[in-house]
Amino acid sequence: MTDVNYELYKVFYHVAKSLSFSDAATDLFISQSAVSQSIKVLERRLGQTLFVRSTKKVTLTKEGEILYKHIEPAVSLITKAENQLSSAKETGDIIFKIAASDTICRYFLVPYFNEFHKKYPNIHIKVINASSSGCAALLEENKVDLIVSNHPNPTLNSTMKIVPVAEFRDMFVADRDSFPLEDKELTLRKLSKMPILMLDKTSTTSVFLHELFRKSSIDLVPSIELASNDLLIDLAEIGLGIAFVPDYCVKNKENSNLYEIKIAEKIPTRRIVAAYDDSMPLTEPAVFFLDLIKNSNKQDK
């Protein structure tokens, strides 16, 4: 068996991930020359060339690709374990780290945060707000234990365990006085000629809506794109356009002049899902929270 220090594999991992010696040096807080020397030592001990170096770029050799394929999950597991230990050291207990969009947090997760706090009053909940795609990136980087995301979400990958927790539908809503269309059923083509208010292109909702129009061979050119469903609803209420939002954002809205526009085409339902790294066991608090949102929504059906 080749005697190789883990730190050498760690340096290799960062170079292979970024394909940059300078970026790896920045990530590891060491000099670029130290990175280069570590890679040379690793190559010598393994008897293999792992990188092809040129003045403009760094690429993996076939041997390097094979090694990275096996090293990447190992380093990810170690990193996640270190993060959990670091959390325990800082607080005397485990921090439960979760990522979700501000809409999902506000309209879906708040009651469950309350239940979680009753069960674990001494455990700190760290909530990170990000888009559904941003949440997937945080999970992939081992920065959170669990994410709650809209689905479909193309940024969720095969290494993530996906657990459905709720179903919802998207709707077009408008102000009655500004858009008096309650007695009509609109096609997507007719709707496309009206001012559409929607989330920005980085969101899974935007991808979903553009794909819906594309299937009908319609170019969707929104009037306004924002990062917040609440702002979309606010702008719809003052008559600036027709907002495309999840039903759970408006179903309990009182004293509003908003109404749902009837659409001729069927709009597929979507799901809210939880996702986590299945290669690393969830902490007890994370398992409790996951069971909480799963089971509560089963009972609601």
C-alpha positions in Angstrom: 0.0 0.0 0.0 1.3 3.5 -1.0 1.9 5.7 2.1 0.3 9.0 1.2 -0.6 11.7 3.7 -4.3 12.8 3.6 -3.2 16.4 3.3 -1.7 15.6 -0.1 -5.0 14.2 -1.3 -6.7 17.2 0.1 -4.5 19.5 -2.0 -5.1 17.3 -5.0 -8.9 17.5 -4.4 -8.9 21.3 -4.4 -6.7 21.6 -7.5 -8.8 19.0 -9.4 -12.1 20.7 -8.3 -11.0 24.2 -9.5 -8.4 23.2 -12.1 -6.4 26.0 -10.8 -3.3 25.9 -8.6 -3.8 29.5 -7.5 -7.5 29.0 -6.6 -6.6 25.9 -4.6 -3.9 27.9 -2.7 -6.6 30.5 -1.8 -9.0 27.8 -0.6 -6.3 26.1 1.5 -4.7 29.3 2.8 -1.3 28.2 1.6 1.1 29.5 -1.1 0.8 28.4 -4.7 4.3 27.0 -4.6 3.3 24.8 -1.6 0.4 23.5 -3.7 2.7 22.7 -6.7 5.1 20.9 -4.4 2.4 18.9 -2.8 1.1 17.7 -6.2 4.7 16.8 -7.2 5.1 14.7 -4.1 1.8 13.0 -4.6 2.5 12.2 -8.2 5.9 10.8 -7.2 4.5 8.6 -4.5 1.7 7.3 -6.8 4.0 6.9 -9.8 1.4 8.7 -11.9 1.0 12.1 -13.7 -2.2 13.6 -12.4 -2.3 16.9 -14.2 -1.4 18.3 -17.6 0.0 21.8 -16.9 0.2 24.6 -19.4 0.6 28.4 -19.2 -3.1 28.9 -19.7 -4.9 26.0 -18.0 -4.6 22.9 -15.9 -6.4 19.7 -16.9 -6.7 16.2 -15.3 -5.0 13.2 -16.9 -7.0 10.0 -17.2 -5.3 8.8 -14.0 -6.1 12.1 -12.3 -9.8 11.7 -13.3 -9.9 8.3 -11.8 -8.3 9.5 -8.6 -10.7 12.5 -8.3 -13.7 10.3 -8.8 -12.8 8.4 -5.6 -11.3 11.3 -3.6 -14.2 13.7 -4.1 -16.8 11.8 -2.0 -14.3 11.0 0.7 -13.2 14.6 1.1 -16.9 15.7 1.1 -17.7 13.2 3.9 -14.7 14.4 6.0 -15.7 18.0 5.4 -19.2 17.4 6.5 -18.1 15.6 9.6 -15.7 18.5 10.5 -18.5 21.0 10.1 -20.7 19.0 12.4 -17.9 18.8 15.0 -17.2 22.5 14.6 -20.8 23.3 15.3 -20.8 21.2 18.4 -17.6 22.8 19.7 -19.0 26.3 19.2 -22.3 25.8 20.9 -21.9 22.8 23.1 -24.5 21.1 21.0 -25.3 20.6 17.3 -26.5 23.4 15.1 -29.3 22.4 12.7 -28.5 24.2 9.4 -31.2 24.4 6.8 -31.5 26.3 3.5 -34.7 27.4 1.8 -36.1 30.3 -0.2 -37.7 33.2 1.6 -41.1 32.2 0.2 -40.8 28.6 1.5 -39.5 29.8 4.8 -42.3 32.4 5.3 -45.3 30.5 4.0 -44.4 26.9 4.7 -41.6 26.3 7.3 -42.4 28.8 10.1 -44.9 26.5 11.9 -42.4 23.7 11.8 -39.6 25.9 13.1 -41.8 26.5 16.1 -42.4 22.8 16.7 -38.7 22.1 16.3 -37.9 24.8 18.9 -40.3 23.2 21.4 -38.6 19.8 21.0 -35.0 21.1 21.0 -35.1 24.5 22.8 -31.3 24.5 23.3 -30.4 23.8 19.7 -29.7 26.8 17.4 -31.5 26.7 14.0 -29.4 28.4 11.3 -31.6 29.3 8.4 -30.0 30.4 5.1 -32.2 32.0 2.5 -31.3 31.2 -1.1 -33.1 30.4 -4.4 -33.9 26.7 -4.9 -30.7 26.4 -7.1 -28.7 28.2 -4.5 -29.9 25.8 -1.8 -28.8 22.8 -3.9 -25.3 24.4 -4.2 -25.1 24.9 -0.4 -26.0 21.3 0.1 -23.4 20.1 -2.4 -20.8 22.2 -0.6 -21.8 20.6 2.7 -22.8 24.0 4.2 -26.2 22.8 5.4 -27.7 19.6 6.7 -31.0 19.9 4.9 -32.6 22.0 2.2 -36.3 22.6 1.3 -36.8 23.4 -2.3 -39.3 23.6 -5.1 -39.3 20.7 -7.5 -38.6 20.1 -10.3 -35.2 21.6 -9.6 -32.5 20.6 -12.2 -29.7 21.5 -9.8 -30.5 18.6 -7.4 -28.2 15.8 -8.3 -28.1 12.0 -7.9 -26.1 12.2 -4.7 -28.9 13.9 -2.9 -31.8 12.0 -1.2 -35.0 13.8 -2.3 -38.1 13.5 0.0 -41.5 14.9 -1.2 -43.2 16.9 1.6 -46.0 18.9 -0.1 -47.7 19.6 -3.4 -48.8 23.0 -4.7 -49.9 24.7 -7.9 -48.9 27.9 -9.5 -51.4 30.5 -10.4 -51.8 33.8 -12.3 -53.3 36.5 -10.1 -54.4 40.0 -11.0 -56.2 43.0 -9.6 -59.9 42.9 -10.4 -60.2 46.6 -11.3 -57.1 46.7 -13.5 -57.7 43.4 -15.3 -61.4 42.7 -15.3 -61.2 39.2 -16.8 -63.0 37.1 -14.2 -65.6 35.8 -16.7 -63.0 34.8 -19.3 -60.7 31.9 -19.8 -57.3 32.9 -21.3 -54.9 30.9 -23.4 -51.2 31.2 -22.7 -50.8 32.9 -26.0 -53.3 35.7 -25.1 -51.7 35.9 -21.7 -48.3 36.4 -23.2 -49.5 39.7 -24.7 -50.2 41.1 -21.2 -47.7 42.4 -18.6 -46.4 39.3 -16.8 -44.8 39.7 -13.4 -42.6 36.7 -12.4 -39.5 35.6 -10.5 -36.1 36.3 -12.1 -34.3 33.8 -14.4 -32.2 32.3 -11.6 -35.3 30.7 -10.0 -36.7 27.3 -10.7 -40.1 29.0 -11.0 -38.9 31.0 -13.9 -37.5 27.9 -15.6 -40.8 26.2 -15.1 -42.9 29.0 -16.5 -40.6 29.6 -19.5 -40.7 25.8 -20.3 -44.5 25.9 -20.0 -44.7 28.6 -22.7 -42.0 27.0 -24.8 -44.1 23.8 -25.1 -46.8 25.9 -26.6 -44.3 27.6 -29.0 -44.7 30.9 -27.3 -41.9 33.4 -26.4 -42.4 34.6 -22.9 -41.2 38.2 -22.3 -42.0 39.2 -18.8 -42.8 42.8 -17.9 -41.1 42.7 -14.5 -38.7 40.1 -13.0 -38.0 40.2 -9.2 -36.5 38.0 -6.6 -39.5 38.0 -4.2 -43.0 36.5 -4.6 -44.3 39.0 -2.0 -43.1 41.9 -4.2 -44.8 40.3 -7.2 -48.1 40.1 -5.3 -47.7 43.8 -4.1 -47.2 45.0 -7.7 -50.1 42.9 -8.9 -52.3 44.4 -6.2 -51.6 47.9 -7.5 -52.4 46.9 -11.0 -48.9 46.8 -12.6 -49.5 43.3 -14.1 -50.4 39.7 -13.8 -48.3 37.8 -11.2 -47.3 34.2 -11.5 -47.0 32.9 -7.9 -47.5 29.7 -5.8 -51.0 29.2 -4.5 -49.9 29.1 -0.9 -48.7 32.7 -1.1 -52.2 34.1 -1.7 -54.7 31.5 -0.4 -54.9 33.1 3.1 -54.6 36.7 1.9 -57.4 38.8 3.3 -58.9 42.1 2.1 -57.2 41.7 -1.3 -58.7 42.6 -4.6 -56.7 39.9 -6.3 -58.3 37.0 -8.1 -57.0 34.0 -10.1 -57.1 34.2 -13.8 -58.5 31.1 -15.5 -56.1 29.5 -17.9 -57.2 27.2 -20.8 -54.0 25.0 -20.7 -53.4 22.7 -17.7 -50.6 23.9 -15.5 -48.8 21.0 -13.9 -48.6 20.9 -10.1 -45.2 21.1 -8.5 -43.9 19.9 -5.2 -42.0 21.1 -2.2 -39.2 18.6 -1.4 -36.6 18.2 1.3 -33.1 17.0 0.2 -30.0 15.9 2.0 -26.7 14.1 1.4 -27.5 10.5 1.8 -23.9 9.5 2.2 -23.7 11.1 5.6 -26.2 10.3 8.4 -28.5 13.2 9.4 -28.3 14.4 13.0 -31.1 13.5 15.3 -32.6 17.0 15.2 -32.4 17.0 11.4 -34.2 13.7 11.3 -36.9 15.0 13.6 -37.5 18.1 11.4 -37.6 16.0 8.2 -40.2 13.7 9.8 -42.1 16.7 11.1 -42.7 18.3 7.6 -43.2 14.9 6.0 -45.8 13.5 8.4 -47.7 16.8 9.0 -48.4 17.2 5.3 -49.5 13.6 5.0 -52.0 14.2 7.8 -53.3 17.3 5.9 -54.3 15.2 2.9 
